[in-house]
């Protein structure tokens, strides 16, 4: 089991955007020292919801200041990017970090971001697919041509070439059952953060992914199967309630940036309307029980074990820096996680008592 941390880069009211960057870099350096395996950076634009517009730029600073931790994006919003410049930046980061890179990508969902860059959100699916195609070609081939509906290139080579042969792993943000099945069938890596999704539905989705992989000859034991959720690890009711309140504040903020029914594409209106309704009705109790992994170190361990055994995940990514949670409390939680939760799973691995992915999936 690998362990990572997630960073959204929110700006609280009255806060300093400069300080957010400095604090987050310090936190990632601490995570590297504490033995976390990975850090994941979110991309957002034009709002205080998330103020990191260029994760790859920030990742360069991480590469220079850390030694072991891998650097991931969760996610790059592909329709907003020029794929050739993106390939150059990813390859440069791969070189400077000596291969410590994983690239999570997604379509995006915030109308303000698309309108701000002058890109029709109706084109997001086509742009996503074509940008992903070109990105993979640029990272894996020294000369390529491509002709799509929107993007056209002839005899192009990007530099520098990646440190990792063929380029870093690309993971696609995955939510719908069809996406789990389709990506498993072609052996594509995924990343997901299904907050408030019942465990039974998650089991079905991961089973679709696993079975599609097996049916098409892909060895899932060779893949990272990551899972993200908000986490608070500690003792005491006061800290627990503060973490749950911060998590609920975050979910409420999501409701302000998802598309309204008049902004979403026709096929997605029902989904976004349901998300908005659920957020509007969200209570503190629901957040505490279903909005993340909150509690004592033992409870946090048990939740991760359940996810591992029932979903087959092998890379647990914690949003330990929950937006609006007091920074001191968040850092204490991160240190508690590193000194109690991670060693528990490391010891299991060393003694070979934890089920391997092949054993999990055999059932």
Rosetta blueprint (number, residue, H / E / L):
1 X L
2 X E
3 X E
4 X E
5 X E
6 X E
7 X E
8 X L
9 X L
10 X L
11 X L
12 X L
13 X L
14 X L
15 X L
16 X L
17 X H
18 X H
19 X H
20 X H
21 X H
22 X H
23 X H
24 X H
25 X H
26 X H
27 X H
28 X H
29 X H
30 X H
31 X H
32 X H
33 X H
34 X H
35 X L
36 X L
37 X L
38 X E
39 X E
40 X E
41 X E
42 X L
43 X L
44 X L
45 X L
46 X L
47 X L
48 X L
49 X L
50 X L
51 X L
52 X L
53 X L
54 X L
55 X H
56 X H
57 X H
58 X H
59 X H
60 X H
61 X H
62 X H
63 X H
64 X H
65 X H
66 X L
67 X L
68 X L
69 X L
70 X E
71 X E
72 X E
73 X E
74 X E
75 X E
76 X E
77 X E
78 X H
79 X H
80 X H
81 X L
82 X L
83 X H
84 X H
85 X H
86 X H
87 X H
88 X H
89 X H
90 X H
91 X H
92 X H
93 X H
94 X H
95 X H
96 X H
97 X L
98 X L
99 X L
100 X L
101 X E
102 X E
103 X E
104 X E
105 X E
106 X E
107 X L
108 X L
109 X L
110 X L
111 X H
112 X H
113 X H
114 X H
115 X H
116 X H
117 X L
118 X L
119 X L
120 X L
121 X H
122 X H
123 X H
124 X H
125 X H
126 X H
127 X H
128 X H
129 X H
130 X H
131 X H
132 X H
133 X H
134 X H
135 X H
136 X H
137 X H
138 X H
139 X H
140 X H
141 X L
142 X L
143 X L
144 X E
145 X E
146 X E
147 X E
148 X L
149 X L
150 X L
151 X L
152 X E
153 X E
154 X E
155 X E
156 X E
157 X L
158 X L
159 X L
160 X L
161 X L
162 X L
163 X L
164 X L
165 X L
166 X L
167 X L
168 X L
169 X E
170 X E
171 X E
172 X E
173 X E
174 X L
175 X L
176 X L
177 X H
178 X H
179 X H
180 X H
181 X H
182 X H
183 X H
184 X H
185 X H
186 X L
187 X L
188 X L
189 X E
190 X E
191 X E
192 X L
193 X L
194 X L
195 X L
196 X L
197 X L
198 X L
199 X H
200 X H
201 X H
202 X H
203 X H
204 X H
205 X H
206 X H
207 X H
208 X H
209 X H
210 X H
211 X H
212 X H
213 X H
214 X H
215 X H
216 X L
217 X L
218 X L
219 X L
220 X H
221 X H
222 X H
223 X L
224 X L
225 X L
226 X E
227 X E
228 X E
229 X E
230 X E
231 X E
232 X E
233 X E
234 X L
235 X L
236 X L
237 X H
238 X H
239 X H
240 X H
241 X H
242 X H
243 X H
244 X H
245 X H
246 X H
247 X H
248 X H
249 X H
250 X H
251 X H
252 X H
253 X H
254 X H
255 X H
256 X H
257 X H
258 X L
259 X L
260 X L
261 X L
262 X L
263 X L
264 X L
265 X L
266 X H
267 X H
268 X H
269 X H
270 X H
271 X H
272 X H
273 X H
274 X H
275 X H
276 X H
277 X H
278 X H
279 X H
280 X H
281 X L
282 X L
283 X L
284 X H
285 X H
286 X H
287 X H
288 X H
289 X H
290 X H
291 X L
292 X L
293 X E
294 X E
295 X E
296 X L
297 X H
298 X H
299 X H
300 X H
301 X H
302 X H
303 X H
304 X H
305 X H
306 X H
307 X H
308 X H
309 X H
310 X H
311 X H
312 X L
313 X L
314 X L
315 X E
316 X E
317 X E
318 X E
319 X E
320 X L
321 X L
322 X L
323 X L
324 X L
325 X L
326 X L
327 X H
328 X H
329 X H
330 X H
331 X H
332 X H
333 X H
334 X H
335 X H
336 X H
337 X H
338 X H
339 X H
340 X H
341 X H
342 X H
343 X H
344 X H
345 X H
346 X H
347 X H
348 X H
349 X H
350 X H
351 X H
352 X L
353 X L
354 X L
355 X L
356 X L
357 X H
358 X H
359 X H
360 X H
361 X H
362 X H
363 X L
